[in-house]
Amino acid sequence: MKTVLDIETWVILNRTGLLFAGFYAVMTGASTSFSKIYHFNDIHVALMYLPIGGGGIVLALTSGRILDWNYRRHAKHAGLAIVKTERPCSKSRGWELLLPGVRMNVHRPTPPFLLQ
């Protein structure tokens, strides 16, 4: 409870929650709208969601390396030494994060004109 009542944490959680709520509200209505307006069948509507899954998988496999690179960059700028250690869980980390990889919302849905 202490974490939720912290103002910085609340701002981040609130912003992320609103971002995901808006995203899912748009994506939920998009399937029926594209079916009615553009006369898409179920296959075309389902293809609209493939970039979201693909973006999540790519993100899960690359975000750790990008964050590590950014940390090394900031540590070098601050003059801190980085001691590299091998953790036993680090070898399997990528596969454990593969499926729930939609963490940063950097993927984009496919524009409707590409589905025709």
Steps between C-alpha positions, in 0.01 A plus 500: 500500500792729568610468137159596363476805725836634382431795269760414235380140481138614482576732208673221306226246575226748413664601171566140398149394597342777295724417205403133500132578563492731199688252284266212578192719463608596149601147404174353628292734289733478200405143416129573464563836332731352238249222434219748439680788327758317289307170468788297645439135570618326817841414351577862413392617844715235666803606294470842658614356834810318371734803525405539865606145579811525283598828665462342841721206409771722349480730801539213744813382323664842458394725788743346750797563275388856431455572871842350578661714229332813637615415853860452380484830316381691808750321725786591266385862494488505883840330530369187669661161451276217382571154639354232277378188679333189362169420661356152449158640414629738232533223239130416511376855553415564135276195463315568823418850381417398145124461532405779742722739307260787445666725754583831336234540231738585214317301237257648250190346345505440126333780301176385335620568146776238538242230573318532170 
